[in-house]
Amino acid sequence: MSSDLDKRVEEFFRTYQDRGMKKWAGFYLSDYTAKINKDKKRRNTVYIKKKNNADCKIKLNTLEK
């Protein structure tokens, strides 16, 4: 059994061709585009300044008089 496994492992490593950077480029590209999309979403967020309560009370007081 182990000799059969040894033969299969030896055959695998003898014929295996490493893809090198091609293999990792996909991971890098997906991580990079995810970061770019996250930053783009953050930059496109528009925050609207809300009026504080003091401004509303001042307007109500002037309308009541």
Contacts in CASP RR format, 6 or more apart in sequence:
PFRMAT RR
TARGET T0000
AUTHOR 0000-0000-0000
METHOD contacts of the structure
MODEL  1
MSSDLDKRVEEFFRTYQDRGMKKWAGFYLSDYTAKINKDKKRRNTVYIKK
KNNADCKIKLNTLEK
END
